[in-house]
Amino acid sequence: MNMTFFDQFTSPCLLGIPLILLSMLFPALLMPTPNNRWITNRFSTLQLWLVNLITKQLMMPLNKTGHKWALILTSLMLLLLTINLLGLLPYTFTPTTQLSMNMALAFPLWLATLLVGLRNQPTISLGHLLPEGTPTLLIPALIMIETTSLLIRPLALGVRLTANLTAGHLLIQLISTASMALLPIMPAVSMLTTFILLLLTTLEVAVAMIQAYVFVLLLSLYLQENI
């Protein structure tokens, strides 16, 4: 069977059962489990420091009311960060390259932030749809534009994460395939291509971390607008 570049984005199956759920739950095994001594080794200390740093960064744009979301946002950040980084390992599947999964994460959380605003301060939340001082003739058009931009937010969150990770994985596979194909023909060019591949892999590690942070940061900003 001929393999294509997009086969890496197909969810693996075992006996006809998709394993995407297992690949999503696996990062939870890397998190420290509660016990009498939380700080048991250097790895646990590093993890706790990372969790503390992430929580501080995500909570900075929010007021005290939004700090109730700290557990949800931090857990989401750690989940996306771990899945994105594990997906860069060879022969692994990255669930965050699936638009359906990213939309399943983005839409409910975006809707929750919107409902919080409509419940606690409906006048201010609806006031975002019409800037102050808008000419009367432009009011219907601006309301439609602002409503569209509001409804497109979860789609933008999901598509941004999916597109960046998918493009990175495709580039890595293309360059690695070219490197292996050039090795018997032009070894020098193949070595140069391999060096470029190493640089690209380093860049993709940074992209994986940045995209996880941007996804959760935008959610926190949407939450700040509604509290």
N, C-alpha and C positions, 0 to 999 in steps of 0.2 A: 504494500500500500504506500503510495506516495505521500510524503509529509509536506505540509505547507508551513509558512512562517506563522500562520495564525493558529496552528494546532496547539501551541503552547498556552493559548487562552481558553481552551476547551476544558471544562471541569472534568477531572478524573473520576472514573467510576469503578466500582468493585461489585461484581455480580449484578450489574445494572443499577446499583445504588450510588448516587452522586456523593463524592467525598468532600464537597465544598464546605459542608457544616463541620466536618472533622478538622479541616485546615483552618477554619475560623476559631475553633475551640482550642487548638494546639497552643497559641500564644499564652493562654491562661496558665498553662503548665510552667511557664518560665517566670511567673510572678511569685514572690515569696508568700508562703502560707503562714497564717497566724500561729504563734506558739508563745511559750513563756519568755523566750529570748528572741526578739525580732532581729536584732543585729547579731547574727551568728557568724558571719564571715564577711570578707571584703565584697563579694558579689552582692550580698543582701544590702550592705551599706551603700554601694553604688546605686542599686535600684531605688532605695529609699531617697537618696539624694536627688536622683533624676525625677522621681515622682514629686518631690517637694519643689524642685525648680519648675517643672511643667505647671504645677498648680498655681504657683506665684505668677507666672507669665500669663496664664489664662484668666486669672482673677483680677489682674490690674485694670482692665477696661471696665469692670463691673463694680457697681456699688454694693453695699452690704446685702441688699435684697437678692442680688444675683449670686451671692456666695452659696446659696442653697443648691445651686447647680454644679458645685465644685466636683462632687463625686461623679456625676454623669459625664461632664466634659473631660475630666482627667482620665476616666476609664476609657472613653472613646479615643482620646489622644493616644494612650498606651496601646490600645487595640490596633489602631491604624498604623502606628509607628512600627509595632512588632510585625504585623502582617506584611507591610511594605518592605521591611528589611529582610525578613525571611524569604520573601519572594525573589530576592536577588541571588539566592543560592542556586547552584545548578540542579536541574531536575526537580524543581519545586513548582507549585502552582500558587499564583497570587490572586486571591479572591477579589482584591480591590481593582483588578483590571476588568471586572464585570460591572457594567453600568447598572444592572438590576440590583446588585448588592449595595452599591454606593447610593442609589436612589432610595433604597430601603432604609439606609441610615440617615440620609439628608432630609427626606420629606417629613417623617414623623417629628424629628427634632425641630425643623423649621416651623412646622404647624404648631408645635407646642409653644414655641416662643411667640408666635402670632396670637394664639389663644390666650396666653398670659397677658399680653397687652390689651386685647379686646375685653378681657374680664376686669383687669385692674384699672385701666385708664382708657376707656373706649374713645373718648373725645380726642385725646392726643394721638392715639394710634390711627384713627381715621383721618386726623388732620395732616398726617404725613402724605396723604394722597393728593393734597392740594396746597402748594406753597403759598405763603402769605403774600398778598399784594398782586395776585394773578389777575390779569385783565379778564373781564367777563366773557369775552368771545373765546378765550383760550381755555376756560374752565373745563368744558366737556373733553377736549382733546388731552389736556394735562391729566385729568382723572383716569382716562383710559391708558395713557402712557405709564403713569405711576402704578396703576393696578397691574399692568403687564410686567413691569420691572419687579414688582413685589412677588408675583406668582412665578416668575422665572428663576427666582433665587435658588430653590432646591435643585432645579435642573442644572443651573450653573455650577453648584457645588459638586454634584455627581459627575457631570461631564468633565469638569476641570481635573478631578482626581483620576478619572478613567483615562482621559486623553494623555495626560503627562506620563502615567505609568506604562500605558500601552506603547507609546512612542519610544520610551526608553528601552523597554524590553525588545521591541523590534529592531532598534539600532544595535543593541548588543548582539542579537542573533545574526543580523546581517553582517556585521564586522567580523564576528567570530567565524562565520561560514566562509567569508572571503579570506580570512587568515589561513584557515585549513586548506582551502582550495589553492592558494598561492604557494604553500609551503614546498611542494615538490618542484614547482616551476621556477619561482623567484623567491628563494629563501630570505634575501635581504628585505624585499618588500613585505614578505610575510611577517618578519620580525618587527618592522615599522608598524604594520597593521596591528600586531599584538600589543605594542606599546600604546597605540591609540585606544585599543580596547580597554587596557588597564586604566587609562585616564577617564574614559567614558564610564567605566564601572564606578570609579570614585565619584564622578559627577552624579551618577544615578543614586548612589548612597545618600548624597546631599539632597537630591530631588525627593527621594522617598521620605526623608525626615521633614523637609520643608512643606511638602504637600499635605502630610498629616497635620502639621501645625497650622497651615493656612485653612484647612477644612474646619478644624475646631475653633480657630480664632474668629473666622467669619460667623460661625454660629453664636459665639459669645458676643460679637458685635450686634447681631440681630437681636439677641436677648437684651442687650443694653438699651436698644431703641424702644423696647416694650416694657421696661420696668422703671 
